[in-house]
Amino acid sequence: MQILGQALDEIKHWLELKASGKLDQTWLRTGFPSLDRLINGYCRGEIAIVAGRPGMGVTSFLMETAINMSQQHGYRGVFLTVEHTELILKLRALSTLTNIPIDKLLIDYNDLKTLEQVK
């Protein structure tokens, strides 16, 4: 019961700060309007953990969300994953930013047309 009491005290304090206008609640849009309507974006300073089964698109979704939020707001964030290497994450980001499918980025390096598109 002590933990519940502490949680209620923290919520009460948060509500008082919110009511007084002293709470910095900067909501960051994800770049996905339907998601933003559902969760109101992410609140600045919060940690969001998103999980899913392998192959469900969680990394792709979060990579695109991070890029959208960076471009829209100029904020930097942290992207942690235990599933992919740094190179794969860079390729995914490059693919998202250039609209070039990853399979095109992974083809033979002699394909100058694809390399020129990346530049």
Phi, psi and chi 1 to 4 in degrees:
 res  aa     phi    psi   chi1   chi2   chi3   chi4
   1 MET       -  -27.4  -73.3  -54.2 -113.8      -
   2 GLN   -64.3  -39.5 -176.2  179.4    7.0      -
   3 ILE   -64.1  -42.2  -66.4  173.8      -      -
   4 LEU   -62.3  -42.4 -179.6   58.4      -      -
   5 GLY   -61.5  -41.2      -      -      -      -
   6 GLN   -65.0  -41.6  -71.7  173.7  -17.2      -
   7 ALA   -63.1  -42.4      -      -      -      -
   8 LEU   -65.1  -38.3  -69.6  173.4      -      -
   9 ASP   -62.7  -42.0  -73.0  -17.0      -      -
  10 GLU   -65.0  -40.4  -71.3  177.3   23.3      -
  11 ILE   -65.1  -42.7  -68.8  169.7      -      -
  12 LYS   -60.4  -45.4 -180.0 -178.5  174.0 -169.7
  13 HIS   -61.8  -42.8  179.0   68.0      -      -
  14 TRP   -61.3  -43.8 -179.7   81.4      -      -
  15 LEU   -64.9  -37.8  -70.6  171.3      -      -
  16 GLU   -64.8  -43.3  -71.0  168.7   -9.5      -
  17 LEU   -62.2  -41.7  -75.0  173.9      -      -
  18 LYS   -63.3  -44.5 -175.5  176.1  179.0 -178.2
  19 ALA   -65.2  -33.0      -      -      -      -
  20 SER   -81.2  -10.4   70.4      -      -      -
  21 GLY    82.4    9.7      -      -      -      -
  22 LYS   -92.8    2.3  -64.5  178.3 -177.3  176.0
  23 LEU   -96.9  123.3 -176.6   66.7      -      -
  24 ASP   -80.7  104.1  177.8   20.5      -      -
  25 GLN  -117.2   78.6  -84.8 -166.5  -59.7      -
  26 THR   -89.4  114.5  -56.0      -      -      -
  27 TRP   -93.3  125.1  -67.9   92.4      -      -
  28 LEU  -100.2  125.8  -53.7  174.5      -      -
  29 ARG   -75.6  145.8  -58.6  -66.7  175.4 -139.5
  30 THR   -85.9  -18.0   64.7      -      -      -
  31 GLY    93.9   -2.1      -      -      -      -
  32 PHE  -114.9   96.7  -65.0   99.6      -      -
  33 PRO   -53.6  -39.8  -26.0   34.1      -      -
  34 SER   -67.1  -36.1   57.2      -      -      -
  35 LEU   -69.8  -41.6  178.2   61.9      -      -
  36 ASP   -61.4  -37.5  -70.0  -25.0      -      -
  37 ARG   -64.5  -35.3  -79.2 -168.2  -60.2  -84.1
  38 LEU   -75.5  -45.6 -176.8   65.0      -      -
  39 ILE  -112.4   -0.6   66.5  169.2      -      -
  40 ASN    66.8   21.3 -158.2   27.2      -      -
  41 GLY    81.9 -167.7      -      -      -      -
  42 TYR  -104.6  139.2  -67.7  110.4      -      -
  43 CYS   -82.4  130.1 -173.9      -      -      -
  44 ARG   -55.4  133.4 -176.3  177.2  178.6 -178.9
  45 GLY    92.5   -9.1      -      -      -      -
  46 GLU   -89.3  158.8  -72.5 -174.3  -14.8      -
  47 ILE  -107.0  130.1  -65.1  173.7      -      -
  48 ALA  -114.3  127.9      -      -      -      -
  49 ILE  -111.2  122.4  -61.8  173.5      -      -
  50 VAL  -119.8  128.9  179.1      -      -      -
  51 ALA  -133.4  158.2      -      -      -      -
  52 GLY  -170.2  169.9      -      -      -      -
  53 ARG   -69.8  152.3  -66.8  176.1 -175.5 -120.7
  54 PRO   -55.6  137.9  -25.5   34.4      -      -
  55 GLY    85.8    3.1      -      -      -      -
  56 MET   -87.3   -7.1  -62.6  -59.7  -69.0      -
  57 GLY    95.2   13.6      -      -      -      -
  58 VAL   -62.5  -45.9  174.3      -      -      -
  59 THR   -62.8  -44.9  -58.3      -      -      -
  60 SER   -62.1  -44.6  -63.1      -      -      -
  61 PHE   -60.7  -48.2  164.3   71.2      -      -
  62 LEU   -70.2  -34.6  -70.5  175.3      -      -
  63 MET   -62.5  -46.2  179.3   68.0   67.8      -
  64 GLU   -66.0  -38.7 -168.9  161.2  -21.2      -
  65 THR   -62.6  -45.1  -60.6      -      -      -
  66 ALA   -62.4  -42.3      -      -      -      -
  67 ILE   -65.6  -45.1  -70.5  169.6      -      -
  68 ASN   -57.7  -47.3  -71.6  -16.5      -      -
  69 MET   -67.3  -35.4  -67.0  173.4   72.0      -
  70 SER   -67.0  -43.9  174.1      -      -      -
  71 GLN   -69.7  -38.6  -71.1  176.3  -26.0      -
  72 GLN   -74.3  -38.7  -69.4  174.1   12.0      -
  73 HIS  -114.9  -14.4  -53.4  -71.8      -      -
  74 GLY    74.5   12.6      -      -      -      -
  75 TYR   -85.8  154.0  -68.9  129.8      -      -
  76 ARG  -105.6  153.5  -67.9 -174.1  -70.4 -174.4
  77 GLY  -143.1 -177.0      -      -      -      -
  78 VAL  -117.0  133.3  176.7      -      -      -
  79 PHE  -119.7  110.3 -168.5   92.7      -      -
  80 LEU  -111.2  136.3  -57.9  173.1      -      -
  81 THR  -149.3  147.3  179.4      -      -      -
  82 VAL  -109.3    2.7  -65.4      -      -      -
  83 GLU   -98.5  -27.3 -172.3  176.9   -2.6      -
  84 HIS  -124.7  154.3  -60.5  -71.3      -      -
  85 THR   -81.4  166.4   65.0      -      -      -
  86 GLU   -60.4  -40.3 -178.0  179.9   -7.7      -
  87 LEU   -61.4  -45.1  176.4   60.6      -      -
  88 ILE   -62.8  -41.6  -66.2  -62.3      -      -
  89 LEU   -63.5  -39.5  -69.0  176.7      -      -
  90 LYS   -64.9  -41.4  -73.3  177.5  179.8  178.3
  91 LEU   -62.7  -41.7  -77.5  169.2      -      -
  92 ARG   -63.2  -43.1  -73.6  175.6 -179.4 -118.4
  93 ALA   -63.9  -44.4      -      -      -      -
  94 LEU   -61.3  -41.2 -176.3   60.3      -      -
  95 SER   -62.7  -43.3  174.7      -      -      -
  96 THR   -65.1  -43.8  -61.1      -      -      -
  97 LEU   -71.4  -31.4  -70.5  168.8      -      -
  98 THR  -102.3   -8.5   60.7      -      -      -
  99 ASN    61.1   26.3  -69.4  -40.2      -      -
 100 ILE  -101.5  122.5  -60.6  172.1      -      -
 101 PRO   -56.7  145.8  -21.6   31.5      -      -
 102 ILE   -56.7  -39.0  -71.6  178.1      -      -
 103 ASP   -62.3  -28.8   61.2  -28.3      -      -
 104 LYS   -73.3  -32.3  -66.1  -77.2 -173.3 -166.4
 105 LEU   -73.3  -23.5  -66.8  172.3      -      -
 106 LEU   -93.2   -0.6  -66.6  174.5      -      -
 107 ILE   -73.7  179.2   61.1  173.9      -      -
 108 ASP   -51.2  132.5 -174.7    6.7      -      -
 109 TYR   -63.3  -11.4  -71.7  107.2      -      -
 110 ASN   -78.6   -5.0  -67.1  -35.2      -      -
 111 ASP   -79.5   89.9 -174.8  -10.9      -      -
 112 LEU   -66.4  -29.7  -63.2  177.0      -      -
 113 LYS   -62.3  -44.3 -176.7  177.3  178.4 -176.5
 114 THR   -66.1  -42.7  -61.1      -      -      -
 115 LEU   -63.2  -36.2  -69.6  176.5      -      -
 116 GLU   -67.8  -36.4  -73.7  -58.6  -45.5      -
 117 GLN   -62.2  -36.8  -76.5 -179.0  -46.9      -
 118 VAL   -66.8  -38.1  171.9      -      -      -
 119 LYS   -64.8      -  -72.0 -177.5 -177.0  178.0
